[in-house]
Amino acid sequence: LRTERKKIPVLLVSEYRPQKKGKKETLQFKKFKEIVNITRIFCEKKKLVPHVALCSSRDDKKIYNIFDEEILFFRKYLGKFNFEKRSSYKLSNKSKLIINLSSNLGIELLARGLKTVLVNLIGKIDKKQIYPYYPIKKTFFILNYPQNKIIKNLNTIYNMKQKTWKKKINKFDHINFDNKNKKFKNLI
C-alpha cells in the first residue's frame, strides 16, 4: 500500500471482543479498556479526535455481527471518536500515529514502516502475551508502564518527524514487509 497524506491523527486498532454475560471480564478485555482510556486521555490533552479501526469491519469478523456492540463500547470508554467501515490497512496508511495493544496487525504495520506503538499491558501478567519479535526496550514498544509514562511516550512518538521515525525503525531487525509477496514468490 502506498503511503497517503496523514489525515487521521490517531488510530486505535480495535481488539474488542464481546464478553459473555455473567462471566468475569477476560484479561484481554480489561487491558483493552485501559488502552482505550489512555488513548482518550492522550487525545483530549492534544485536542484530537481519535479514529478507531473497528474489529467488526474486518471480513473475518463480520460473521460475529458485533458492529453495534463495538460502537457502544467505544462510545462508553473512548467518548468522541471517528470510524470508517474500511480496511485497517487503508486507515493505517492515512494515520499519523497508530496505537495497538496486542493485535498482529501492529507488527505488520511496523514492518511497513508506519508510526505504530505497541502498548503491551498484558505481558507482565501473562508472559505468553509478550511480542516474540521485538526486544522490550524499543521506541515503539511500551510494556506495562504507568499511565503517565505511556502518555509521555505516545506524545514523543506523535511529535516525531517521519524522517526521524524511519531512522529509528531501520536501526533494528524486524519482520520485513514483502509488498505483494514478491520476495516470497521469487523463492518458490
Secondary structure by P-SEA (a helix, b strand, c coil): cccccccccbbbbcccccccccccccaaaaaaaaaaaaaaaaaaaacbbbbbccccccccccccccaaaaaaaaaacccccccccccaaaaaaaccbbbbcccaaaaaaaaaccccccccccccccccccccccccccccccccccaaaaaaaaaaaaaccaaaaaaaaaccccccccccaaaaaaac
